[in-house]
Amino acid sequence: MPGSPRTKLTVLLAAFAAAGGLWAPTGAAATEKTAETATAGKPAHRVTYDRYSMMVDGRRVLLWSGEFHYFRLPSPDLWRDVLEKIKAAGFNGVSLYFHWGYHSPAPGVYDFTGVRDVDRLLRMTEEAGLYVVARPGPYINAETTGGGFPAWLKNVPGRARSSDPGYTRAYREWLSHINPIIARHQLTRGGSVIAYNAENEYAANTDAAYMQDVQKQARAAGIDVPITHNQCCDASWTPTWASGQGAVQIPGVDDYPQAFECREPDVWGTWGEGVTERLSDDAPVYAAEYQAGAIDGNKAGCEGCRELTGPNFMKVYYKSNLITSGATMFGYYMSFGGTNWGRLAQPNDVYTSYDYGAAITENRQLTGKYDEFKRQGLFTTTVAPLTKTDPAAAPSSDDAAVHTEARANPDTRTQFVLVRHPDRKTDADASADLTWNAPDGTYKVPVRVKGRDAKVLVAGYDMGGQRLAVSSSELLTHTTAGGRDVAVLYGTEDVPGMTVLRYTSKPTVKVLDGDVRSTYDGNGNLQLDYDHRGLARVLITGGGRRPLLLLLGTEAEAAKFWKSGDLLVRGGTLVRSAKITGNTVHLRADTDRATDVEVFTNASRMTVNGAPVPTRNTSDRTVIGRVPGPAKVRLPELTGWRTASEAPEAAPGFDDRTWTVADRTTTVSPIKPKTLPVLYADDYGYHHGHVWYRGRFTATGEESEVRLNAITGKGGIYQVWLNGRYLGSAAGGEQKDSDAPINPDPGPGNFTVPSGLLKKGETAVLSVLVENMGHNDDWTAEDTRQKQPRGLVGASVAGAGPIAWKIQGTAKTDRVRGPLNNGGLYGERTGRHLPGFADRSWTPASPAARQVGPGVTWFRSGFRLDLPKGHDVPLTLRFGGGNGAEHRVLIYVNGWNLGEYVTGGPQRDFTLPAGILRQRGANTLALAVVAEGQATVGPISLNAVAAHRGGVPVNDVPSPGRTS
């Protein structure tokens, strides 16, 4: 929209008000307008912003959020577990994609129940106290099938992510369902949604009218919080959506400086410096997606990705971004990755695990990255002056090997100084003295940067009732309780530290623990000198201020602290919440062993997860409780296996009368078939998993070769039978970015017709089983990507006449588990994967002992669990490794497809989320083994990843069986 920023914002405000919107920008450009209504009696809040930060009811907010994908965790009670862990790490926000294809199996059909209940999800974010950046696309990418588009969109004429009428009707339909849900959960109505992200990384082949309409649909649905966008990915892609038609209110930047080569975790900065740029003078700097993990496209394993983006990277890059750019809005991708269960995966970059090397593992365990997020998150969400800063003169360093940058709050004059190596990639050890002209005077501050590290130091800060003049230690957090202040500062192990506090007269300093030296210069400066070693405790009283308990520790010690409201807690694997009632402190906490938990309050009693624990009070007015560890966990062996082979579709006499006739001669896909009829699975409504083809022709006796082409997506295969004789398998094709413009021979497979197999004049049957590995993303907004077909694209038999084809995929959509759960295998169509299937006639045999042949073989077993109540025991299914021909195994637990094991792949452990898994009761395990030849799957076992006393209550997720 043309015009000056003032004009632009004023016009937008008027337009949004006319549409019923209540949001308004702040500052000179416009007058704030307050939301007047709230939902269900909840207090409404006003959401505004200026060039520095967002504001809620006029209070500045530094938005520190982590990405979470509800659709990658099919157990809604565990959503609460992850959200509480995100909150406990110091995050005050969560970024949520909403997956169109996950909710819509067919045009006009939408499901927001069960594992798709996003109303419930947003209620949980409110209860957890997390702001939400809602990201409903319509396109989300996220390495998920179709980039979040429903597969049926491939049959809609017109380019996706454009103003084409066909696509417009489709995306408006999606937004008409998801936007009202988001709208009623906005902060302006008493909910949690603080911002709405329009589209996603929309920078190639853009259509401004489409971008504008996405926002128009949001406003018409009552979205009145600021609208954002996340710019990506190449400098040559100029749209930022900061001005002109389609402009958003707060444009942001996606940045992945480490790229995604998890095989080389020591290589830093592959994709640049990672400093978020300001895109608008009227809005905060927004790091909308900042790298917090990596896609494992080269199958290095998630631990390599966690190392690539580990704590050292986080310290150097996140802190540099905070101070260099002055950003006050952050979205870290991912905080928890989750699982590509069912057919959620996009085929090119990911497999079943979407662990992503995130701070919280796929099995919901906390890592060293979690500790670093907590150190930074507690700081950024505690220290209010960070929400409004300008560049400032940095302290001078007497050694060029130590680099400094600074920002300062123009109102409080609080300074924030970044200390790091000039070359962020070096692992050198450098020391320097800084001459720091701080608000309270000039100080000489010794610093040391040991290895790949960076520090944000604070000066001139009113820390509760205290005045922090300068410190070479980093501030974790502080609080006020019981008439005194408590503050935690930390630094690198064995590196000296210095902190100066201001007083009007000489205070009394009592070192309660550790080695801390203090001096008072008579001019108001109390200097503390110490080494960062363990945890030192210093009690400071008098001097004209209320008492201060100062805790000085290492990075490892800092990671032991938790903050819930005004309460500071030390110890435990996880502290979810803390509150005081009378003289009792109540904790919700997890422990992986018996341990002490200390709360910095003068209460005398403690309960943990509702149960009282033994306590003792300390001389520095804290209470320590002894918390028990977990009970012993016993897991059953997987026995009682039964097996049955399948692929009756390969037999010439198989009854396929109910199958779909494949006789189309045209397709909306820009990739045209090599032969007719069109055999694309999506064109016949079969969108996920395996698809069977059966082609009949009259034999001439001269047939020499079956010639096929199939597109499966990366890693897929197809298998071929002729008159019931197995001819072999071939790798499916994919459309690559480098193909110009279309691969003319995708997924070729030529199979010799055995001599004498076909007799002249008789009907022959060609059977082909094709696996769809998922649908391409559409990150460049091109139909050749989005509408790339799946299934056969060419089929002929040399020497034969015309072939009449039929096709069969998923028999019907599982109404509870959703459209991505199962495909078109015979066993999937007849319920072999479901609880209650009658398998008593099957042959007793285990996957470790039974050799399978080419085609499909099923194994089923049942097991009972009796995991201790009040515990969190995440389990995986572990494959011990088989032998023989290449094979892949679809894993069904209680009817839910929880992954695909592929021989030679990076993954042998598959997450079994509680809820899907009955923690106390009977469970059904079914495996569909698709082998390319003779093979043995090998041993399979249950594995306990961890055991914690605590967790959240988890109810069983409905898992209807064969008789339902």
Residue, then its C-alpha position, 0 to 999 in steps of 0.5 A: m500500500p503506497g504512502s508514508p509510514r504514518t499514512k499507511l498505518t492510519v489507513l490500515l487502522a481505519a480498514f481494520a476497525a471497519a472489519g471489526g478489528l480492535w488492534a491498533p499500532t502505537g506511537a506517533a503514527a496512530t492512537e491506541k484502541t483497546a479491545e472491549t470484549a473478552t471471552a467467557g469472562k476472561p480479561a481482555h488485553r490490549v496488544t500494541y507495538d512500536r519500533y522497539s517491542m510489542m506491548v500488552d496493556g502498555r507493558r513492553v514484552l520481549l517475546w522469547s518463543g519456541e516452535f512446537h508442532y502439535f500434529r507431530l505428537p498424537s497424544p493431546d495430554l502430552w502437549r501439556d507436558v511439552l508446553e510446560k517444559i517450554k515454559a520452564a525453560g524461560f520461554n514466554g511464548v510458543s510458535l504454532y503452525f496449523h496444518w491444513g492437510y492434517h485437518s482436511p482429508a477432502p474438500g469441504v471436510y474438516d476435523f478439529t476433534g481428538v488429536r486435532d483439537v486445536d481449541r484444546l491446544l490453545r486452552m493449554t497455552e493459556e493455562a501454561g502462561l505462554y503467548v502464541v504466535a499463530r501460523p495457519g499458513p495456508y502454506i507452512n512448509a515445516e518439512t511436512t507432506g505437501g508443506g501443510f497443503p492437503a493432498w487433494l489440493k493437487n487436483v485443484p486447477g491453478r497455481a497454489r500460493s497465488s490469486d488463482p480462483g481455484y486455489t483462492r476458493a480452497y485456501r479461503e475454505w481452510l481459513s474460514h475454519i481455522n481463523p475463528i478458532i484462533a480469533r477466540h483465543q487472542l489476548t484481546r479476548g482473554g486468550s493467548v494469541i499475541a500475533y498472527n503470521a500470514e503465509n510462510e517464507y513467501a519470497a519466490n513467485t509471489d502474488a501481492a494480492y494473494m498475500q493481501d487477501v490472506q490478511k483480509q480473511a484474518r481481519a474479517a474473522g476477527i483477528d485483531v492482533p498484529i499480523t506478522h510474516n517470516q521472510c526467507c531465504d535467499a538475498s536475491w528474493t526481495p519481498t519482505w512484506a514490509s511495504g506495499q500491497g500485501a505488507v504486514q504489520i511486523p515483518g520478520v526474518d528466518d535465519y539458519p546460519q548453521a545450515f543443515e550439514c549435521r555430519e560436520p557439526d564443527v563447521w559454523g556459519t555456513w549460511g552467514e552471520g545470523v544477525t536479524e535485520r530490521l525490515s520496518d522502522d515502525a515495528p520491532v526487529y523480529a527473528a521469526e524463525y531462528q535456527a534451534g536445530a537442523i533437518d537431517g537430510n544427510k541422515a547423520g542422526c539427530e545427535g549430530c544435528r544437536e551438536l551442530t546447533g548446540p550450547n556453544f552455537m546458541k551462546v555465540y549466535y543468539k547473544s550476538n543476534l540479541i545485541t547486534s540487532g536489538a531484536t525483541m521478538f524471537g521464534y526458535y525453530m524447533s524447541f521440540g521436534g516430535t515425530n513424523w507419524g503416519r505419512l506426515a513426512q515430506p520425502n526429501d529431507v526427513y524420515t520418521s523422527y523429527d527430533y531436529g536436534a532440538a532442546i527437547t528430544e523427540n522422547r521429551q527429554l531435556t538436553g544441554k541445549y535446554d539448559e542454555f535456552k533456560r540461561q538465556g530465557l530467564f535473563t531475557t524475560t526477567v530484565a525489562p530494559l532489554t525490551k527497548t534499546d538503541p545502539a550504544a558506545a561499547p566498552s573499550s577492550d585492551d586486547a583486539a582478541v576480545h570484541t565488544e558491542a553494546r546497546a542501552n535503554p534510553d529511559t533507564r540507561t541500562q547497558f547491555v554489552l556483548v563480549r565475544h571473539p571478533d571471529r565467532k568461529t574461533d575456539a581461542d582463549a582470550s582475556a582482556d580488561l574492559t574500560w566501561n563507561a557505565p551509568d554509575g561510573t567508569y569501571k575496569v572490568p576483566v573478562r575472558v572468552k574461553g573457546r566458542d563463547a559469548k556473554v551479555l553483561v549488564a550495567g546500570y540495572d535496578m535489580g529489584g531493590q538493588r543497583l547493579a553497577v557492572s559485572s563480568s558475570e552474566l545475570l540469570t534472573h532475580t526475584t524478591a521474596g520475604g522482604r529480600d532480593v535474590a539474584v543469580l549470576y554465573g560464568t564459565e567454570d574457573v574463570p574469575g568474576m567481578t561484580v560491583l553493586r551500589y550502596t549509599s553506605k557501607p553494607t555488611v557482607k557475609v559469605l555463606d558459602g564459597d570464596v568471595r572477597s569484598t571491598y567497599d571504596g567509600n564512594g558507593n561501590l561494593q566490589l565482589d571478586y571470586d572465581h566461578r566455581g560451584l555455587a557461592r552464596v553471599l548475604i548483603t545487608g544494610g547500606g541503605r537497601r533491603p537484604l540481598l542473597l547473591l548467588l554466584g555460580t558456574e553455567a552448570e550451576a545456573a542450569k539447576f535453577w527454575k523460576s515460577g512466578d516470584l519463586l526461585v527453585r534449585g534442583g530437580t530434573l524439571v520444576r513445572s510450577a511452584k506456589i506458596t499457600g500459608n507456610t507450605v510451598h507446593l511444587r510440581a516437579d520431575t525427578d530422575r533420582a532421589t534429590d534435594v530441591e531448594v526453594f528460596t523462601n522461608a516456608s517450612r513445609m513442602t509438597v511435590n506433586g501433591a505429596p508431602v516430603p521431608t524438609r529442613n530450613t537453612s540458615d539463609r532462609t530457604v527450605i530444602g525438600r528431599v524428593p524421591g526418585p522413580a520406581k523401578v520400571r519393568l518392561p515385557e519381552l515381545t513374544g507370542w508373535r504371529t505372521a501372515s504373508e499377503a499381496p493377493e493383489a498380485a495373483p491373476g484371479f484376485d477379485d478387483r471388481t470394486w477397484t477404481v477404473a483408471d481411465r483418465t486421459t488428462t490431469v491438472s498436473p504440469i508433469k504429464p504422463k509418459t503413457l496413457p491413461v493417467l495413472y497418478a494416484d492423487d487423480y483417483g483420490y488415493h493420496h497417502g501410503h501404498v497404492w496397488y495397480r492391476g493392468r490387464f492385457t491380452a497376451t501376444g506371446e511376444e512380450s519381452e519387457v515390462r517398462l515402468n516409470a513411477i514417482t514415489g518421492k525420495g527413498g520410495i520403491y515399487q514392486v512388480w508382478l506379472n501373472g503372479r510371478y515376482l519380477g523385481s523392484a525399482a527405486g521411485g523417482e522424484q522431481k528435483d530442483s535441478d531438473a530443467p524443467i521436468n525429469p523426462d524419465p523419472g523412476p525407470g524400471n525395466f523388467t524382463v518377461p520370463s520365457g513362457l510365462l504368457k500364452k498368446g490369446e490369454t489374459a495377463v495381469l500386471s500388478v504393481l505396488v507403489e509406495n508414496m513417501g509423501h508429497n513435495d513442499d511448495w517453498t518456491a510456489e511452483d506447480t511442478r513442485q506442488k503438483q508433482p504426481r505420485g504413482l505410475v507415470g508410465a506403463s507399457v509391456a513391449g510386444a503387448g497391446p493396450i492395458a486396462w488399468k485399475i487402482q486401489g489405495t486407502a479403502k477409507t479414511d480412519r475417522v479417529r486417526g486421520p487421513l495420514n495414518n494408513g494406505g492401501l496395503y491389503g492388510e491396511r484395507t482389511g484391518r490387520h493393523l488394528p486391535g481386535f483383528a482375528d489373527r489366531s489362524w496366523t502362523p506362530a513366528s517372530p520377526a527375528a526368526r521368520q524369513v520373509g519373501p518379496g512383497v508384504t508380510w505381517f507380524r502381530s503381537g500383544f503385550r501388557l504394560d504396568l508402568p508406575k503411576g505418577h511417572d513419565v516413562p517414555l518408551t521406544l520400539r527398538f530394531g536390532g538389525g536384520n539381514g538379507a534384502e532391503h526391506r522397510v517396516l511400517i509400525y502400528v501400535n494400537g492401530w496408529n502408524l508410528g513410523e517406518y523402519v528402513t534398512g540402512g537408514p539412520q533410525r532404529d528406535f521409534t517413539l511410542p507416545a504415552g496415550i497411544l501406548r496404554q501405560r497400564g493395560a493391553n497393547t497391540l503391535a502390528l508390523a507390515v514388512v515390505a521386502e524386495g527379496q528374502a530378508t529377516v527383520g531381526p529382533i525387536s524390543l521395547n526400550a525405556v528411554a528414561a524414568h521420571r517421577g512426575g510428568v503429567p496425567v496422560n489418558d488413553v487416546p481412543s484407538p478403535g479396533r477391527t470391530s468398530 
